[in-house]
Amino acid sequence: MPYFDSERGRLHCRRWALDDPAARIALLPGTGQHSGHYHRFAAALRSAGIELWALDTAGQGLSEGDPAAPGGLAELTADAQQFLALVRTDHSAAPVLMGHSLGAATAVHLATENPADLAGLVLCGTPRRAAAVVPDPALPVLAVHGVDDRRAPVDVIRLWTARHRSVDLREYADAGHDLLHEPVRDRVAADIARWVLTVVR
């Protein structure tokens, strides 16, 4: 289980390793979540030949820090940049960056700074503040969202994707904010895997 040193302490990330994967996803979890919550998602991706890496945000999982204070957007983005550098070690191909909720806000912010470092961007449960960001039209973006998401209403992401035609929005009926842990999780994981393989090939 890899660790790296950030300005706010030692951070942990988890890798579900594959030999010669077709693609890699680097996942930034939401508030209160950590890499240990994503075993089922990793297994679904593995069957498609995709390797998953997931970060423990500062204060979550095995990372140092205050669980009640994960950091501001600039701090979270700096941590995510170091995480991506670790994912890319010894691998020439750029990974797909994925974020859920707070992780989605971090991911879209990072993607606007360094779009060339990414093969694509996957956003899950995208919060309102992230929907104000303008993505690079050359960067493939997939947004997955629950129609019944009360923490991040789908109407906001619908308007955002309507303004940015490069974003592929997939909506899931009878699903809320945490798509990867709801009854639709297998369909969401399969949609993400198919999209990623289309982007990286």
Phi and psi in degrees as GROMACS dihedral restraints (atoms count N, CA, C in turn):
[ dihedral_restraints ]
;  ai    aj    ak    al  type     phi  dphi    fc
    3     4     5     6     1   -74.1    20    10
    4     5     6     7     1   150.1    20    10
    6     7     8     9     1  -128.5    20    10
    7     8     9    10     1   157.5    20    10
    9    10    11    12     1  -148.2    20    10
   10    11    12    13     1   156.1    20    10
   12    13    14    15     1   -92.9    20    10
   13    14    15    16     1   126.2    20    10
   15    16    17    18     1  -110.6    20    10
   16    17    18    19     1   176.5    20    10
   18    19    20    21     1   -67.4    20    10
   19    20    21    22     1   -16.4    20    10
   21    22    23    24     1  -110.7    20    10
   22    23    24    25     1    13.7    20    10
   24    25    26    27     1   127.2    20    10
   25    26    27    28     1  -175.0    20    10
   27    28    29    30     1   -85.4    20    10
   28    29    30    31     1   124.6    20    10
   30    31    32    33     1  -109.9    20    10
   31    32    33    34     1   147.3    20    10
   33    34    35    36     1  -111.9    20    10
   34    35    36    37     1   145.1    20    10
   36    37    38    39     1  -139.1    20    10
   37    38    39    40     1   158.9    20    10
   39    40    41    42     1  -118.4    20    10
   40    41    42    43     1   141.3    20    10
   42    43    44    45     1  -125.7    20    10
   43    44    45    46     1   127.4    20    10
   45    46    47    48     1   -98.0    20    10
   46    47    48    49     1    89.2    20    10
   48    49    50    51     1   -71.2    20    10
   49    50    51    52     1   143.2    20    10
   51    52    53    54     1  -130.0    20    10
   52    53    54    55     1   148.7    20    10
   54    55    56    57     1   -79.5    20    10
   55    56    57    58     1   123.3    20    10
   57    58    59    60     1    50.4    20    10
   58    59    60    61     1    60.0    20    10
   60    61    62    63     1   -67.7    20    10
   61    62    63    64     1   153.2    20    10
   63    64    65    66     1   -72.6    20    10
   64    65    66    67     1   -26.4    20    10
   66    67    68    69     1  -162.0    20    10
   67    68    69    70     1   164.4    20    10
   69    70    71    72     1  -127.6    20    10
   70    71    72    73     1   138.9    20    10
   72    73    74    75     1  -113.7    20    10
   73    74    75    76     1   130.6    20    10
   75    76    77    78     1  -107.0    20    10
   76    77    78    79     1   113.6    20    10
   78    79    80    81     1  -103.7    20    10
   79    80    81    82     1   131.2    20    10
   81    82    83    84     1  -107.5    20    10
   82    83    84    85     1   109.7    20    10
   84    85    86    87     1   -71.8    20    10
   85    86    87    88     1   170.5    20    10
   87    88    89    90     1   -86.5    20    10
   88    89    90    91     1  -179.2    20    10
   90    91    92    93     1   -59.4    20    10
   91    92    93    94     1   133.3    20    10
   93    94    95    96     1    79.6    20    10
   94    95    96    97     1     2.3    20    10
   96    97    98    99     1  -114.1    20    10
   97    98    99   100     1   162.2    20    10
   99   100   101   102     1  -149.7    20    10
  100   101   102   103     1   177.4    20    10
  102   103   104   105     1   -60.4    20    10
  103   104   105   106     1   -28.2    20    10
  105   106   107   108     1   -66.0    20    10
  106   107   108   109     1   -12.3    20    10
  108   109   110   111     1   -85.6    20    10
  109   110   111   112     1    -0.7    20    10
  111   112   113   114     1  -116.5    20    10
  112   113   114   115     1    25.5    20    10
  114   115   116   117     1   -63.9    20    10
  115   116   117   118     1   -42.4    20    10
  117   118   119   120     1   -66.5    20    10
  118   119   120   121     1   -39.5    20    10
  120   121   122   123     1   -63.9    20    10
  121   122   123   124     1   -42.4    20    10
  123   124   125   126     1   -61.3    20    10
  124   125   126   127     1   -39.9    20    10
  126   127   128   129     1   -66.2    20    10
  127   128   129   130     1   -39.1    20    10
  129   130   131   132     1   -65.3    20    10
  130   131   132   133     1   -40.1    20    10
  132   133   134   135     1   -69.0    20    10
  133   134   135   136     1   -38.1    20    10
  135   136   137   138     1   -56.7    20    10
  136   137   138   139     1   -40.6    20    10
  138   139   140   141     1   -64.9    20    10
  139   140   141   142     1   -19.0    20    10
  141   142   143   144     1   -98.7    20    10
  142   143   144   145     1     3.8    20    10
  144   145   146   147     1    80.1    20    10
  145   146   147   148     1    23.1    20    10
  147   148   149   150     1  -109.6    20    10
  148   149   150   151     1   131.2    20    10
  150   151   152   153     1   -93.1    20    10
  151   152   153   154     1   133.1    20    10
  153   154   155   156     1  -106.3    20    10
  154   155   156   157     1   135.0    20    10
  156   157   158   159     1  -117.9    20    10
  157   158   159   160     1   142.2    20    10
  159   160   161   162     1  -138.3    20    10
  160   161   162   163     1   136.8    20    10
  162   163   164   165     1   -93.0    20    10
  163   164   165   166     1   140.7    20    10
  165   166   167   168     1   -90.2    20    10
  166   167   168   169     1   109.2    20    10
  168   169   170   171     1   -57.6    20    10
  169   170   171   172     1   152.3    20    10
  171   172   173   174     1   -49.0    20    10
  172   173   174   175     1   128.2    20    10
  174   175   176   177     1    88.0    20    10
  175   176   177   178     1    -2.0    20    10
  177   178   179   180     1  -118.5    20    10
  178   179   180   181     1   154.0    20    10
  180   181   182   183     1    56.2    20    10
  181   182   183   184     1  -126.5    20    10
  183   184   185   186     1   -99.2    20    10
  184   185   186   187     1    10.6    20    10
  186   187   188   189     1   -87.5    20    10
  187   188   189   190     1   146.8    20    10
  189   190   191   192     1   -71.4    20    10
  190   191   192   193     1   158.8    20    10
  192   193   194   195     1   127.8    20    10
  193   194   195   196     1   178.1    20    10
  195   196   197   198     1   -93.5    20    10
  196   197   198   199     1   117.7    20    10
  198   199   200   201     1   -58.9    20    10
  199   200   201   202     1   -26.9    20    10
  201   202   203   204     1   -84.7    20    10
  202   203   204   205     1    -7.6    20    10
  204   205   206   207     1  -137.7    20    10
  205   206   207   208     1    78.7    20    10
  207   208   209   210     1   -67.6    20    10
  208   209   210   211     1   -18.4    20    10
  210   211   212   213     1   116.2    20    10
  211   212   213   214     1   164.3    20    10
  213   214   215   216     1   -80.7    20    10
  214   215   216   217     1   174.4    20    10
  216   217   218   219     1   -60.6    20    10
  217   218   219   220     1   -39.2    20    10
  219   220   221   222     1   -64.4    20    10
  220   221   222   223     1   -41.1    20    10
  222   223   224   225     1   -67.6    20    10
  223   224   225   226     1   -44.1    20    10
  225   226   227   228     1   -62.8    20    10
  226   227   228   229     1   -39.0    20    10
  228   229   230   231     1   -66.3    20    10
  229   230   231   232     1   -40.5    20    10
  231   232   233   234     1   -62.3    20    10
  232   233   234   235     1   -42.1    20    10
  234   235   236   237     1   -62.3    20    10
  235   236   237   238     1   -42.9    20    10
  237   238   239   240     1   -64.2    20    10
  238   239   240   241     1   -36.2    20    10
  240   241   242   243     1   -63.6    20    10
  241   242   243   244     1   -41.4    20    10
  243   244   245   246     1   -66.7    20    10
  244   245   246   247     1   -38.8    20    10
  246   247   248   249     1   -60.3    20    10
  247   248   249   250     1   -46.3    20    10
  249   250   251   252     1   -62.2    20    10
  250   251   252   253     1   -38.4    20    10
  252   253   254   255     1   -61.6    20    10
  253   254   255   256     1   -37.9    20    10
  255   256   257   258     1   -68.2    20    10
  256   257   258   259     1   -41.6    20    10
  258   259   260   261     1   -61.0    20    10
  259   260   261   262     1   -36.3    20    10
  261   262   263   264     1   -83.3    20    10
  262   263   264   265     1    -6.8    20    10
  264   265   266   267     1   -57.2    20    10
  265   266   267   268     1   124.9    20    10
  267   268   269   270     1    67.4    20    10
  268   269   270   271     1    13.1    20    10
  270   271   272   273     1  -129.4    20    10
  271   272   273   274     1   122.3    20    10
  273   274   275   276     1   -78.4    20    10
  274   275   276   277     1   -28.2    20    10
  276   277   278   279     1   -75.9    20    10
  277   278   279   280     1   137.4    20    10
  279   280   281   282     1   -70.8    20    10
  280   281   282   283     1   141.9    20    10
  282   283   284   285     1   -82.9    20    10
  283   284   285   286     1   167.2    20    10
  285   286   287   288     1   -91.1    20    10
  286   287   288   289     1   129.0    20    10
  288   289   290   291     1   -93.7    20    10
  289   290   291   292     1   132.2    20    10
  291   292   293   294     1  -127.4    20    10
  292   293   294   295     1   141.4    20    10
  294   295   296   297     1  -138.5    20    10
  295   296   297   298     1   143.0    20    10
  297   298   299   300     1  -113.4    20    10
  298   299   300   301     1   127.5    20    10
  300   301   302   303     1    57.2    20    10
  301   302   303   304     1  -114.5    20    10
  303   304   305   306     1   -57.9    20    10
  304   305   306   307     1   -36.3    20    10
  306   307   308   309     1   -64.0    20    10
  307   308   309   310     1   -33.0    20    10
  309   310   311   312     1   -67.6    20    10
  310   311   312   313     1   -40.8    20    10
  312   313   314   315     1   -61.5    20    10
  313   314   315   316     1   -41.3    20    10
  315   316   317   318     1   -66.2    20    10
  316   317   318   319     1   -44.6    20    10
  318   319   320   321     1   -63.3    20    10
  319   320   321   322     1   -44.0    20    10
  321   322   323   324     1   -69.1    20    10
  322   323   324   325     1   -33.6    20    10
  324   325   326   327     1   -66.2    20    10
  325   326   327   328     1   -44.9    20    10
  327   328   329   330     1   -62.9    20    10
  328   329   330   331     1   -39.8    20    10
  330   331   332   333     1   -64.9    20    10
  331   332   333   334     1   -30.2    20    10
  333   334   335   336     1   -72.3    20    10
  334   335   336   337     1   -24.9    20    10
  336   337   338   339     1   -83.3    20    10
  337   338   339   340     1   -38.5    20    10
  339   340   341   342     1  -137.3    20    10
  340   341   342   343     1    61.4    20    10
  342   343   344   345     1   -63.7    20    10
  343   344   345   346     1   -29.3    20    10
  345   346   347   348     1   -70.6    20    10
  346   347   348   349     1   -14.9    20    10
  348   349   350   351     1   -83.4    20    10
  349   350   351   352     1    -2.6    20    10
  351   352   353   354     1  -122.5    20    10
  352   353   354   355     1   146.1    20    10
  354   355   356   357     1   -83.7    20    10
  355   356   357   358     1   -23.5    20    10
  357   358   359   360     1  -179.3    20    10
  358   359   360   361     1   176.0    20    10
  360   361   362   363     1  -136.7    20    10
  361   362   363   364     1   128.3    20    10
  363   364   365   366     1  -118.0    20    10
  364   365   366   367     1   126.3    20    10
  366   367   368   369     1  -118.6    20    10
  367   368   369   370     1   132.4    20    10
  369   370   371   372     1  -127.9    20    10
  370   371   372   373     1   127.0    20    10
  372   373   374   375     1    59.3    20    10
  373   374   375   376     1    47.4    20    10
  375   376   377   378     1   -65.3    20    10
  376   377   378   379     1   122.6    20    10
  378   379   380   381     1   -75.8    20    10
  379   380   381   382     1   162.7    20    10
  381   382   383   384     1   -53.8    20    10
  382   383   384   385     1   -43.0    20    10
  384   385   386   387     1   -65.2    20    10
  385   386   387   388     1   -29.5    20    10
  387   388   389   390     1   -73.3    20    10
  388   389   390   391     1   -26.6    20    10
  390   391   392   393     1   -73.9    20    10
  391   392   393   394     1    -1.6    20    10
  393   394   395   396     1   -90.6    20    10
  394   395   396   397     1    -7.8    20    10
  396   397   398   399     1   -86.0    20    10
  397   398   399   400     1   143.4    20    10
  399   400   401   402     1   -98.6    20    10
  400   401   402   403     1   112.2    20    10
  402   403   404   405     1   -77.6    20    10
  403   404   405   406     1   155.3    20    10
  405   406   407   408     1   -64.7    20    10
  406   407   408   409     1   123.7    20    10
  408   409   410   411     1   -62.7    20    10
  409   410   411   412     1   -18.4    20    10
  411   412   413   414     1   -82.5    20    10
  412   413   414   415     1   -11.8    20    10
  414   415   416   417     1   -92.7    20    10
  415   416   417   418     1   120.1    20    10
  417   418   419   420     1   -65.0    20    10
  418   419   420   421     1   133.0    20    10
  420   421   422   423     1  -131.2    20    10
  421   422   423   424     1   130.3    20    10
  423   424   425   426     1  -115.0    20    10
  424   425   426   427     1   128.6    20    10
  426   427   428   429     1  -114.9    20    10
  427   428   429   430     1   122.9    20    10
  429   430   431   432     1  -110.9    20    10
  430   431   432   433     1   134.5    20    10
  432   433   434   435     1  -151.1    20    10
  433   434   435   436     1   138.7    20    10
  435   436   437   438     1   -80.7    20    10
  436   437   438   439     1   134.4    20    10
  438   439   440   441     1   -64.0    20    10
  439   440   441   442     1   -30.2    20    10
  441   442   443   444     1   -99.4    20    10
  442   443   444   445     1    23.3    20    10
  444   445   446   447     1   -68.7    20    10
  445   446   447   448     1   114.2    20    10
  447   448   449   450     1   -93.9    20    10
  448   449   450   451     1   -17.7    20    10
  450   451   452   453     1   -81.3    20    10
  451   452   453   454     1   -33.6    20    10
  453   454   455   456     1  -136.6    20    10
  454   455   456   457     1    86.2    20    10
  456   457   458   459     1   -54.7    20    10
  457   458   459   460     1   138.2    20    10
  459   460   461   462     1   -65.1    20    10
  460   461   462   463     1   -26.4    20    10
  462   463   464   465     1   -56.8    20    10
  463   464   465   466     1   -36.2    20    10
  465   466   467   468     1   -65.3    20    10
  466   467   468   469     1   -45.6    20    10
  468   469   470   471     1   -71.4    20    10
  469   470   471   472     1   -29.7    20    10
  471   472   473   474     1   -62.1    20    10
  472   473   474   475     1   -44.9    20    10
  474   475   476   477     1   -64.0    20    10
  475   476   477   478     1   -40.2    20    10
  477   478   479   480     1   -63.7    20    10
  478   479   480   481     1   -45.4    20    10
  480   481   482   483     1   -70.8    20    10
  481   482   483   484     1   -27.8    20    10
  483   484   485   486     1   -66.8    20    10
  484   485   486   487     1   -31.1    20    10
  486   487   488   489     1   -81.3    20    10
  487   488   489   490     1   -22.4    20    10
  489   490   491   492     1  -123.4    20    10
  490   491   492   493     1    92.2    20    10
  492   493   494   495     1   -65.1    20    10
  493   494   495   496     1   -14.4    20    10
  495   496   497   498     1   -77.2    20    10
  496   497   498   499     1    -8.3    20    10
  498   499   500   501     1   -92.4    20    10
  499   500   501   502     1   127.8    20    10
  501   502   503   504     1   -96.8    20    10
  502   503   504   505     1   111.5    20    10
  504   505   506   507     1   -97.9    20    10
  505   506   507   508     1   127.8    20    10
  507   508   509   510     1  -116.8    20    10
  508   509   510   511     1   122.6    20    10
  510   511   512   513     1  -105.6    20    10
  511   512   513   514     1   147.2    20    10
  513   514   515   516     1  -127.5    20    10
  514   515   516   517     1   114.8    20    10
  516   517   518   519     1   -68.3    20    10
  517   518   519   520     1   152.0    20    10
  519   520   521   522     1    56.3    20    10
  520   521   522   523     1    35.3    20    10
  522   523   524   525     1  -135.4    20    10
  523   524   525   526     1   146.1    20    10
  525   526   527   528     1  -104.9    20    10
  526   527   528   529     1  -136.0    20    10
  528   529   530   531     1   -80.5    20    10
  529   530   531   532     1   -36.3    20    10
  531   532   533   534     1  -103.2    20    10
  532   533   534   535     1    71.4    20    10
  534   535   536   537     1   -57.1    20    10
  535   536   537   538     1   -33.0    20    10
  537   538   539   540     1   -77.5    20    10
  538   539   540   541     1    -3.4    20    10
  540   541   542   543     1  -127.9    20    10
  541   542   543   544     1    20.3    20    10
  543   544   545   546     1  -112.4    20    10
  544   545   546   547     1   171.1    20    10
  546   547   548   549     1   -55.6    20    10
  547   548   549   550     1   -24.4    20    10
  549   550   551   552     1   -84.6    20    10
  550   551   552   553     1     5.9    20    10
  552   553   554   555     1   -57.9    20    10
  553   554   555   556     1   -37.3    20    10
  555   556   557   558     1   -66.3    20    10
  556   557   558   559     1   -39.9    20    10
  558   559   560   561     1   -68.4    20    10
  559   560   561   562     1   -39.8    20    10
  561   562   563   564     1   -62.8    20    10
  562   563   564   565     1   -47.4    20    10
  564   565   566   567     1   -60.8    20    10
  565   566   567   568     1   -41.2    20    10
  567   568   569   570     1   -65.7    20    10
  568   569   570   571     1   -40.5    20    10
  570   571   572   573     1   -63.4    20    10
  571   572   573   574     1   -42.8    20    10
  573   574   575   576     1   -63.3    20    10
  574   575   576   577     1   -45.5    20    10
  576   577   578   579     1   -60.7    20    10
  577   578   579   580     1   -46.1    20    10
  579   580   581   582     1   -61.8    20    10
  580   581   582   583     1   -43.1    20    10
  582   583   584   585     1   -62.8    20    10
  583   584   585   586     1   -45.7    20    10
  585   586   587   588     1   -60.5    20    10
  586   587   588   589     1   -45.4    20    10
  588   589   590   591     1   -64.9    20    10
  589   590   591   592     1   -31.2    20    10
  591   592   593   594     1   -67.7    20    10
  592   593   594   595     1   -38.1    20    10
  594   595   596   597     1   -72.5    20    10
  595   596   597   598     1   -40.8    20    10
  597   598   599   600     1   -86.6    20    10
  598   599   600   601     1   -10.5    20    10
